[in-house]
Amino acid sequence: MAVIVTIEFPGGTQEQYEETTRVLQATDWFPPKGFLAHAAGPDGTGGWRVVDFWDSEEDFIAFIEKARPIFERGGVRSVLPTVQPAVNVILR
């Protein structure tokens, strides 16, 4: 079942996000298995928010394990994502 993953990065910056995204996209395994869609932006409180759509929670967890060193190098500290079922995902 598809899932919606929301991650809040208190104090996260656009610069951190853009650099981390650039490095991720340059890997030979991007896009990762199960990845459907991604959106990110300021959270309105001085941090950064990411919302992803994945085929399954297992695919998301596998991605995080593979990407963890990239996040750590980018100064993105560990946070607990919110994962919830997606009834429907429509891609344009």
LOTI-261104 format. One line per field, with one value per residue: residue number from 1; residue in three letters; x, y, z of N, C-alpha, C, O in turn. Coordinates in nm, 4 decimals, padded with zeros to 6 digits. Layout:
REM LOTI-261104
nr <- c(NUM ...)
rest <- c(Ala ...)
n.px <- c(X ...)
n.py <- c(Y ...)
n.pz <- c(Z ...)
ca.px <- c(X ...)
ca.py <- c(Y ...)
ca.pz <- c(Z ...)
c.px <- c(X ...)
c.py <- c(Y ...)
c.pz <- c(Z ...)
o.px <- c(X ...)
o.py <- c(Y ...)
o.pz <- c(Z ...)
//
This chain:
REM LOTI-261104
nr <- c(1 2 3 4 5 6 7 8 9 10 11 12 13 14 15 16 17 18 19 20 21 22 23 24 25 26 27 28 29 30 31 32 33 34 35 36 37 38 39 40 41 42 43 44 45 46 47 48 49 50 51 52 53 54 55 56 57 58 59 60 61 62 63 64 65 66 67 68 69 70 71 72 73 74 75 76 77 78 79 80 81 82 83 84 85 86 87 88 89 90 91 92)
rest <- c(Met Ala Val Ile Val Thr Ile Glu Phe Pro Gly Gly Thr Gln Glu Gln Tyr Glu Glu Thr Thr Arg Val Leu Gln Ala Thr Asp Trp Phe Pro Pro Lys Gly Phe Leu Ala His Ala Ala Gly Pro Asp Gly Thr Gly Gly Trp Arg Val Val Asp Phe Trp Asp Ser Glu Glu Asp Phe Ile Ala Phe Ile Glu Lys Ala Arg Pro Ile Phe Glu Arg Gly Gly Val Arg Ser Val Leu Pro Thr Val Gln Pro Ala Val Asn Val Ile Leu Arg)
n.px <- c(00.0839 00.0538 00.2246 00.2223 00.4790 00.5867 00.8220 00.9657 01.2026 01.3254 01.4756 01.6065 01.7466 01.6999 01.9302 02.0693 01.8849 01.8817 02.1493 02.1771 01.9810 02.0907 02.3215 02.2052 02.0592 02.2676 02.3639 02.4153 02.1938 01.9642 01.6518 01.5277 01.4065 01.0576 00.9977 00.7729 00.6809 00.7733 00.7871 00.8918 00.9546 00.9674 00.8635 00.7209 00.7895 01.0539 01.1908 01.2199 01.0173 00.9403 00.7548 00.6806 00.5871 00.5519 00.5766 00.5643 00.6057 00.8280 00.9919 01.0538 01.1963 01.4176 01.5355 01.6058 01.7988 02.0012 02.0528 02.1291 02.4109 02.4551 02.2685 02.3680 02.6233 02.5368 02.4479 02.1940 01.9975 01.8826 01.5408 01.2073 01.0003 00.6614 00.4441 00.1855 -00.0991 -00.1721 -00.4593 -00.4958 -00.2851 -00.2187 -00.0522 00.0689)
n.py <- c(-00.1180 00.2198 00.4960 00.8035 01.0127 01.2307 01.4639 01.6640 01.9181 02.0852 02.3998 02.3419 02.4292 02.5891 02.5787 02.3555 02.1577 02.1774 02.1134 01.8537 01.7215 01.7527 01.5915 01.3405 01.2967 01.2606 01.0107 00.6660 00.5135 00.6580 00.7480 00.5958 00.2576 00.2247 00.4920 00.7580 01.0335 01.3728 01.6559 01.9711 02.2332 02.5504 02.5379 02.7309 02.7941 02.8436 02.6215 02.3231 02.1316 01.8103 01.6206 01.3081 01.0515 00.7074 00.3690 00.1822 00.1533 00.0052 00.0393 00.3103 00.3023 00.1468 00.3259 00.5371 00.4122 00.3709 00.6334 00.7657 00.8322 01.0446 01.2344 01.2831 01.3930 01.6283 01.7667 01.7188 01.6358 01.3430 01.2748 01.1874 01.0440 01.0956 00.8511 00.7534 00.5762 00.5962 00.6601 00.7147 00.8065 01.0449 01.1070 01.3509)
n.pz <- c(00.0000 -00.0817 00.0753 00.2617 00.3510 00.5908 00.6872 00.9280 00.9647 01.2030 01.2127 00.9797 00.6599 00.3388 00.1875 00.2967 00.2268 -00.0586 -00.1252 -00.0172 -00.1687 -00.4246 -00.4028 -00.3471 -00.5866 -00.7599 -00.7132 -00.8129 -00.7668 -00.7625 -00.9029 -00.6007 -00.5403 -00.5331 -00.4936 -00.5438 -00.5496 -00.4553 -00.2447 -00.1123 00.1259 00.3064 00.6492 00.7775 01.0358 01.0598 00.9862 00.7826 00.5629 00.4369 00.2110 00.1036 -00.1301 -00.1367 -00.2610 -00.0566 00.3028 00.3645 00.1388 00.1711 00.4155 00.3386 00.1586 00.3345 00.4945 00.3056 00.2273 00.4574 00.5247 00.3467 00.4297 00.6887 00.6318 00.5171 00.7326 00.8208 01.0730 01.2488 01.2412 01.3375 01.1068 00.9938 00.9014 00.6964 00.5660 00.2180 00.0473 -00.2141 -00.4815 -00.7102 -00.9978 -01.2150)
ca.px <- c(00.0000 00.1297 00.2269 00.2630 00.5816 00.6098 00.9385 00.9899 01.3411 01.3348 01.6016 01.6611 01.7516 01.6886 02.0633 02.0929 01.7959 01.9259 02.2763 02.1496 01.9078 02.1863 02.4067 02.1205 02.0262 02.3892 02.3998 02.3760 02.0713 01.8499 01.5558 01.5264 01.2923 00.9363 00.9777 00.6682 00.6781 00.8418 00.7713 00.9583 00.9518 00.9736 00.7493 00.6542 00.8385 01.1993 01.2480 01.1956 00.9257 00.9434 00.6435 00.7098 00.4937 00.6271 00.4965 00.5465 00.6906 00.9534 01.0752 01.1029 01.2988 01.5375 01.5959 01.6677 01.9218 02.1015 02.0807 02.1700 02.5405 02.4419 02.1992 02.4589 02.7245 02.4701 02.4062 02.0529 01.9935 01.7757 01.4085 01.1127 00.9000 00.5238 00.4077 00.0439 -00.1421 -00.2293 -00.5717 -00.4797 -00.1791 -00.2395 00.0631 00.0334)
ca.py <- c(00.0000 00.3451 00.5729 00.9437 01.0312 01.3715 01.4812 01.8018 01.9461 02.2123 02.4686 02.3049 02.5421 02.5607 02.5445 02.2160 02.0758 02.1763 02.0414 01.7125 01.6730 01.7441 01.4736 01.2219 01.2778 01.2238 00.8715 00.5739 00.4429 00.7501 00.7418 00.4663 00.1685 00.2589 00.6372 00.8052 01.1803 01.4465 01.8016 02.0245 02.3778 02.6009 02.4935 02.8463 02.8184 02.8523 02.4916 02.2713 02.0175 01.7241 01.5271 01.2100 00.9429 00.5848 00.2486 00.1155 00.2005 -00.0700 00.1072 00.4337 00.2668 00.1057 00.4501 00.6101 00.3418 00.3955 00.7770 00.8213 00.9016 01.1709 01.3277 01.3196 01.4857 01.7552 01.8304 01.6926 01.5457 01.2440 01.3112 01.0781 01.0767 01.0517 00.7658 00.7203 00.5150 00.6812 00.5953 00.7370 00.8968 01.0789 01.1766 01.4187)
ca.pz <- c(00.0000 -00.0880 00.1999 00.2645 00.4533 00.6203 00.7740 00.9708 01.0006 01.2749 01.1878 00.8491 00.5672 00.1959 00.1393 00.3339 00.1453 -00.1982 -00.1363 00.0065 -00.2851 -00.5353 -00.3813 -00.3641 -00.7272 -00.8317 -00.6877 -00.9200 -00.7275 -00.7582 -00.7922 -00.5328 -00.5584 -00.4603 -00.4856 -00.6336 -00.5644 -00.3487 -00.2380 00.0059 00.1385 00.4432 00.7292 00.8381 01.1713 01.0557 00.9512 00.6483 00.5605 00.3197 00.1972 -00.0011 -00.1550 -00.1631 -00.2815 00.0723 00.4117 00.3530 00.0386 00.2331 00.5146 00.2638 00.1084 00.4465 00.5325 00.2017 00.2176 00.5881 00.5229 00.2728 00.5199 00.7976 00.5775 00.4904 00.8577 00.8469 01.1882 01.2462 01.2923 01.3197 01.0058 01.0094 00.7883 00.6992 00.4404 00.1137 -00.0180 -00.3566 -00.5239 -00.8500 -01.0546 -01.3396)
c.px <- c(00.0879 00.1198 00.2680 00.3620 00.6055 00.7249 00.9570 01.1358 01.3475 01.4727 01.6667 01.6526 01.7347 01.8235 02.0972 02.0108 01.8482 02.0556 02.2545 02.0777 02.0006 02.2722 02.3258 02.0946 02.1480 02.4316 02.3533 02.2482 01.9490 01.7819 01.5503 01.3984 01.1744 00.9062 00.8730 00.6735 00.7370 00.8070 00.8386 00.9475 00.9605 00.8468 00.6744 00.6999 00.9908 01.2671 01.2089 01.1062 00.9406 00.8216 00.6733 00.5946 00.5759 00.5304 00.4669 00.6379 00.8267 01.0470 01.1341 01.2152 01.4278 01.6109 01.6693 01.7988 02.0341 02.1463 02.1351 02.3068 02.5350 02.3733 02.2923 02.5655 02.6649 02.4219 02.2593 02.0461 01.8736 01.6490 01.3156 01.0078 00.7610 00.4891 00.2604 00.0032 -00.1962 -00.3415 -00.5560 -00.3617 -00.1998 -00.1178 00.0232 00.1119)
c.py <- c(00.1237 00.4190 00.7171 00.9572 01.1805 01.3807 01.6294 01.8142 02.0812 02.2747 02.4330 02.4226 02.4959 02.5181 02.3990 02.1232 02.0655 02.0988 01.8913 01.6506 01.6570 01.6181 01.3451 01.1929 01.2370 01.0786 00.7830 00.4976 00.5346 00.7535 00.6019 00.3874 00.2181 00.4065 00.6800 00.9554 01.2449 01.5942 01.8489 02.1754 02.4204 02.5621 02.6081 02.8776 02.8262 02.7200 02.4520 02.1486 01.9435 01.6329 01.4383 01.1126 00.8231 00.4700 00.1783 00.1781 00.1301 -00.0062 00.2361 00.4030 00.2242 00.2278 00.5229 00.5435 00.3692 00.5422 00.8383 00.8907 01.0361 01.2750 01.3751 01.4168 01.6237 01.8268 01.8126 01.5908 01.4519 01.2989 01.1939 01.1173 01.0322 00.9736 00.7304 00.6602 00.6199 00.6037 00.6041 00.8312 00.9200 01.1578 01.2344 01.3672)
c.pz <- c(00.0000 00.0457 00.1725 00.3790 00.4687 00.7199 00.8010 01.0131 01.0711 01.2531 01.0551 00.7530 00.4231 00.1399 00.1722 00.2446 00.0020 -00.2164 -00.1177 -00.1127 -00.4049 -00.5233 -00.4003 -00.5116 -00.8105 -00.8060 -00.8025 -00.8872 -00.7176 -00.8943 -00.7309 -00.5614 -00.4727 -00.4492 -00.5881 -00.6578 -00.4399 -00.3593 -00.1102 00.0063 00.2834 00.5191 00.7967 00.9791 01.1762 01.0264 00.8102 00.6583 00.4285 00.3242 00.0769 -00.0140 -00.2001 -00.1864 -00.1490 00.1766 00.4052 00.2509 00.0954 00.3316 00.4452 00.2077 00.2201 00.4873 00.4324 00.2014 00.3473 00.5848 00.4496 00.3600 00.6303 00.7511 00.5519 00.6148 00.8886 00.9593 01.1780 01.3081 01.2636 01.2171 01.0505 00.8832 00.8027 00.5657 00.3446 00.0474 -00.1687 -00.3789 -00.6732 -00.8968 -01.1879 -01.4536)
o.px <- c(00.1858 00.0215 00.3373 00.3324 00.6403 00.7249 00.9633 01.1867 01.3725 01.5747 01.7715 01.5624 01.7532 01.8299 02.1479 02.0614 01.8577 02.0699 02.3077 02.1101 01.9907 02.2930 02.3738 02.1066 02.1323 02.5246 02.2642 02.1983 01.8433 01.8520 01.5663 01.2964 01.1910 00.7996 00.8821 00.6710 00.7491 00.7988 00.8424 00.9331 00.9611 00.7381 00.5751 00.6554 01.0503 01.3888 01.1698 01.1184 00.9520 00.7894 00.6890 00.5155 00.6592 00.4170 00.3591 00.7346 00.9291 01.1678 01.2505 01.3181 01.5364 01.7339 01.7832 01.8984 02.1492 02.2636 02.1825 02.3183 02.6040 02.4153 02.2955 02.5964 02.7344 02.3623 02.2047 02.0839 01.7766 01.6513 01.3426 00.9340 00.7463 00.5032 00.2164 00.0644 -00.2575 -00.3201 -00.5968 -00.3419 -00.1986 -00.0853 -00.0495 00.0947)
o.py <- c(00.1307 00.4065 00.7478 00.9176 01.2489 01.3139 01.7103 01.7310 02.1827 02.2088 02.4880 02.5057 02.3785 02.4303 02.3264 02.0232 01.9555 02.0254 01.8109 01.5390 01.5588 01.5468 01.2508 01.0788 01.1841 01.0290 00.8196 00.4236 00.4931 00.7616 00.5020 00.4436 00.2491 00.4438 00.6434 01.0003 01.1824 01.6500 01.7762 02.2383 02.3365 02.5545 02.5850 02.9763 02.8167 02.7083 02.5358 02.0702 02.0046 01.5753 01.4858 01.0939 00.8343 00.4721 00.1218 00.2468 00.1904 00.0017 00.2676 00.4706 00.2620 00.2327 00.5658 00.6116 00.3885 00.5716 00.9519 01.0008 01.1305 01.3907 01.4939 01.5129 01.7246 01.9341 01.8833 01.4749 01.4795 01.3615 01.1117 01.2136 00.9430 01.0243 00.6836 00.6900 00.7186 00.4935 00.5141 00.9255 00.8258 01.2627 01.1712 01.4133)
o.pz <- c(00.0742 00.1187 00.0755 00.4917 00.3724 00.8233 00.7084 01.0882 01.0060 01.2732 01.0212 00.7632 00.3910 00.0537 00.0866 00.1937 -00.0525 -00.3142 -00.1943 -00.1533 -00.4785 -00.6214 -00.4633 -00.5562 -00.9205 -00.8696 -00.8790 -00.9719 -00.6701 -00.9952 -00.8010 -00.6014 -00.3548 -00.4003 -00.7053 -00.7724 -00.3346 -00.4687 -00.0110 -00.0985 00.3734 00.4620 00.8657 01.0377 01.2835 01.0404 00.7288 00.7524 00.3223 00.4282 -00.0356 00.0784 -00.2900 -00.1385 -00.1305 00.1435 00.4373 00.2736 00.0708 00.3311 00.4890 00.2091 00.2018 00.5118 00.4716 00.1781 00.3461 00.6385 00.4881 00.3639 00.6623 00.8214 00.5637 00.6062 00.9734 00.9427 01.1072 01.4141 01.1761 01.2378 01.1340 00.7719 00.9077 00.4631 00.3853 -00.0030 -00.2422 -00.3023 -00.7524 -00.8412 -01.2646 -01.5664)
//
